[in-house]
Amino acid sequence: MSLESAVVEHLRQNVDQEQLWLSRKSFYESGFALVSYLLPDEIKQQIAAEVRDLLDERSIRRDLHLAETSNSPRYMRNVTAADIRAHGGVTVGLYESEAFRGALGSVAGEAVLECPYEPEHYVITHLERSGDTHGWHWDDYSFGVILVVDCPEVAGGGFVQTVPNTSWDKSNPQVFKQLVNNPINSYELRPGDIYLLRTDTTLHRVHPLEPGAKRTIINMAYAAERDFQKEISHETMEDLFAV
């Protein structure tokens, strides 16, 4: 059975309108929705195996602070979209799946479209050292879909924190002002979880790791119709993935 057929069959047999409605309510209220139920375990396992292989073969260590997000840190190993695409495995197939995007659209309440900027299609990130973090930031496009491959118990850090209904001015991001003026939501996650995040209007980060903890995810970026009407620059992606 093809990946697309497997997704279609899983959605038909295992996903109902009440689940989608509850996720859509969460997404509308907080910019965050746990949607782990949208994929069968076998596809999650295939992606996890592919992610681990690519980390072993193609990952690069990054330790940066990005001015466009108030010099928030990025301490991690990552694998670029180009390397994931060259591998040509299940991740690429899932990203292009019309059935998966359709289900995500049911949660988002609007069409979820392939990102027009290929370097943002997918990225693997791996946090491995004490203090490693994907610091406070927004993304250029409307949606992020994150599949958790490995993560610690919450006492080890690595959980997601968000500040919904915020906006990003790259020339004057004022991240700290956003943090003190708005409540911060925190979400505990487990391996195999998938969450949909409204990434352009939700300030978010991964809490720094404690000693001995590790966290691995793959992020897939998607666009909304409105994104095609924006002038979007890509400084943070270009800085983060510079060789």
C-alpha positions as CSV (number, residue, x, y, z in Angstrom):
1,M,0.0,0.0,0.0
2,S,1.3,3.5,-0.9
3,L,1.8,6.1,1.8
4,E,-1.1,8.1,0.4
5,S,-3.4,5.1,0.5
6,A,-2.3,4.3,4.0
7,V,-3.1,7.8,5.2
8,V,-6.4,7.8,3.4
9,E,-7.4,4.5,4.9
10,H,-6.3,5.5,8.4
11,L,-8.3,8.7,8.3
12,R,-11.3,6.9,7.0
13,Q,-11.3,4.2,9.7
14,N,-9.9,6.1,12.7
15,V,-10.6,9.8,12.6
16,D,-14.0,11.2,13.3
17,Q,-15.5,14.7,13.1
18,E,-15.6,15.1,16.9
19,Q,-11.8,14.7,17.1
20,L,-11.3,17.2,14.4
21,W,-13.7,19.6,16.0
22,L,-11.9,19.4,19.4
23,S,-8.5,20.0,17.7
24,R,-9.9,22.9,15.7
25,K,-11.3,24.5,18.9
26,S,-7.8,24.1,20.5
27,F,-6.1,25.6,17.5
28,Y,-8.5,28.5,17.3
29,E,-8.1,29.3,21.0
30,S,-4.4,28.8,21.5
31,G,-2.7,28.3,18.1
32,F,-1.8,24.8,19.2
33,A,-3.5,21.5,18.6
34,L,-2.3,17.9,19.3
35,V,-3.1,15.9,16.2
36,S,-1.2,12.6,16.8
37,Y,-4.3,10.7,15.7
38,L,-4.0,11.8,12.1
39,L,-1.2,9.3,11.2
40,P,-1.0,5.5,11.8
41,D,1.8,4.2,14.1
42,E,3.6,2.5,11.2
43,I,4.1,5.8,9.3
44,K,5.3,7.5,12.5
45,Q,7.8,4.7,13.0
46,Q,9.0,4.9,9.5
47,I,9.6,8.6,9.8
48,A,11.4,8.1,13.2
49,A,13.7,5.6,11.6
50,E,14.5,7.9,8.7
51,V,15.1,10.8,11.0
52,R,17.6,8.9,13.1
53,D,19.4,7.7,10.0
54,L,19.7,11.2,8.6
55,L,20.9,12.6,12.0
56,D,23.7,10.0,11.9
57,E,24.6,10.8,8.3
58,R,23.9,14.4,7.6
59,S,23.4,16.5,10.8
60,I,25.4,19.7,11.5
61,R,25.9,21.3,14.9
62,R,24.6,24.9,15.2
63,D,25.1,27.3,18.1
64,L,23.7,30.7,17.1
65,H,21.8,33.8,18.4
66,L,19.5,35.4,15.9
67,A,19.0,39.2,15.9
68,E,15.6,39.0,14.2
69,T,14.2,37.3,17.4
70,S,15.9,39.4,20.0
71,N,19.1,37.3,19.9
72,S,17.3,34.2,21.2
73,P,19.5,31.1,21.0
74,R,19.5,28.1,18.6
75,Y,21.7,25.3,20.2
76,M,21.1,22.1,18.3
77,R,22.1,19.7,15.5
78,N,19.9,19.8,12.4
79,V,19.4,18.3,9.0
80,T,18.4,20.6,6.1
81,A,15.5,20.2,3.8
82,A,17.9,19.7,0.9
83,D,19.4,16.7,2.6
84,I,16.0,15.3,3.6
85,R,14.8,15.7,0.0
86,A,17.9,14.1,-1.4
87,H,17.2,11.1,0.8
88,G,13.8,10.8,-0.9
89,G,12.1,8.8,1.8
90,V,8.8,8.8,3.7
91,T,9.1,12.3,5.0
92,V,9.0,13.8,1.5
93,G,6.0,11.6,0.7
94,L,4.1,12.7,3.8
95,Y,4.8,16.3,3.2
96,E,3.3,16.0,-0.3
97,S,0.3,13.9,0.9
98,E,-3.0,15.6,-0.1
99,A,-4.9,13.5,2.4
100,F,-2.7,14.6,5.3
101,R,-2.9,18.3,4.3
102,G,-6.6,17.9,3.9
103,A,-6.9,16.6,7.5
104,L,-4.7,19.4,8.8
105,G,-6.9,21.9,6.9
106,S,-9.9,20.5,8.8
107,V,-8.1,21.4,12.1
108,A,-6.8,24.8,10.9
109,G,-10.1,25.8,9.4
110,E,-8.5,26.8,6.1
111,A,-6.5,25.3,3.3
112,V,-3.0,24.0,4.4
113,L,-0.7,24.4,1.4
114,E,2.9,23.5,0.5
115,C,5.3,26.2,1.5
116,P,6.6,28.2,-1.5
117,Y,10.1,28.4,0.0
118,E,11.6,24.9,-0.3
119,P,14.2,25.2,2.5
120,E,11.3,25.5,4.9
121,H,9.5,22.4,3.8
122,Y,11.0,20.2,6.5
123,V,13.9,20.2,9.0
124,I,15.2,17.8,11.6
125,T,16.4,19.2,14.9
126,H,18.1,17.3,17.6
127,L,18.9,18.8,21.1
128,E,21.5,16.8,22.9
129,R,23.4,19.0,25.4
130,S,22.4,20.6,28.7
131,G,21.0,24.0,27.7
132,D,20.2,23.1,24.1
133,T,17.1,24.9,22.9
134,H,15.3,26.2,19.9
135,G,14.8,29.7,21.5
136,W,11.9,32.0,21.3
137,H,10.9,32.8,17.7
138,W,8.1,33.0,15.1
139,D,8.2,31.4,11.7
140,D,7.7,33.0,8.3
141,Y,4.7,30.9,7.2
142,S,1.4,30.1,8.9
143,F,1.7,26.5,9.9
144,G,4.2,24.1,11.5
145,V,3.5,20.4,11.9
146,I,5.9,18.8,14.3
147,L,6.4,15.1,14.8
148,V,8.2,14.2,18.0
149,V,10.7,11.4,17.5
150,D,12.3,11.4,20.9
151,C,11.8,13.7,24.0
152,P,12.6,13.5,27.7
153,E,10.1,13.4,30.6
154,V,9.1,16.9,31.4
155,A,11.6,17.2,34.2
156,G,14.3,17.0,31.5
157,G,13.1,20.1,29.7
158,G,12.4,20.0,26.0
159,F,8.7,20.8,26.3
160,V,7.1,23.4,24.1
161,Q,6.1,26.9,25.3
162,T,3.9,29.3,23.3
163,V,2.6,32.8,23.4
164,P,-0.4,33.0,20.9
165,N,-1.8,36.0,19.2
166,T,1.5,37.8,18.9
167,S,3.2,39.4,15.9
168,W,6.8,39.5,14.5
169,D,8.5,42.7,13.5
170,K,11.9,41.5,12.3
171,S,13.4,45.0,12.7
172,N,12.1,45.3,16.3
173,P,11.0,41.9,17.6
174,Q,10.6,42.9,21.3
175,V,10.5,39.2,22.4
176,F,10.9,40.1,26.1
177,K,8.0,42.6,26.0
178,Q,5.8,39.9,24.4
179,L,6.8,37.5,27.2
180,V,6.0,39.9,30.1
181,N,2.7,41.2,28.5
182,N,1.2,37.8,27.7
183,P,0.6,34.5,29.3
184,I,2.9,31.6,28.4
185,N,1.4,28.2,27.6
186,S,3.5,25.1,28.1
187,Y,2.9,21.6,26.7
188,E,4.3,18.3,27.7
189,L,4.9,15.9,24.8
190,R,5.8,12.3,24.2
191,P,7.5,10.3,21.4
192,G,5.0,9.8,18.6
193,D,3.1,13.0,19.3
194,I,2.2,15.4,16.4
195,Y,1.1,18.9,16.9
196,L,-0.1,21.7,14.6
197,L,1.1,25.2,15.5
198,R,0.1,28.6,14.1
199,T,3.7,29.6,13.7
200,D,3.5,33.1,12.3
201,T,1.4,34.5,15.1
202,T,2.5,32.3,18.0
203,L,5.8,33.1,19.6
204,H,7.2,29.7,20.7
205,R,10.3,27.9,21.9
206,V,11.6,24.6,23.2
207,H,12.5,24.9,26.9
208,P,16.3,24.3,27.4
209,L,17.3,20.7,28.1
210,E,18.5,19.5,31.5
211,P,21.7,17.4,31.7
212,G,21.4,13.9,30.1
213,A,18.2,14.7,28.2
214,K,17.8,14.5,24.4
215,R,15.0,15.7,22.0
216,T,14.5,15.0,18.3
217,I,11.8,16.2,16.1
218,I,11.0,16.8,12.4
219,N,9.2,20.0,11.6
220,M,7.2,20.5,8.4
221,A,6.2,24.1,7.4
222,Y,3.1,24.8,5.4
223,A,1.5,28.0,4.1
224,A,-2.0,29.6,4.1
225,E,-3.4,31.4,1.1
226,R,-2.5,34.7,2.7
227,D,1.2,33.9,2.8
228,F,1.3,34.0,-1.0
229,Q,0.3,37.7,-0.8
230,K,3.1,38.7,1.7
231,E,6.6,39.9,1.1
232,I,8.5,37.3,3.1
233,S,12.2,37.4,3.7
234,H,14.1,34.4,5.1
235,E,17.0,35.8,7.1
236,T,16.6,33.4,10.0
237,M,16.5,30.3,7.9
238,E,19.5,31.5,5.9
239,D,21.5,32.1,9.0
240,L,20.4,28.9,10.7
241,F,21.4,26.7,7.7
242,A,24.4,28.5,6.5
243,V,27.2,26.1,5.8
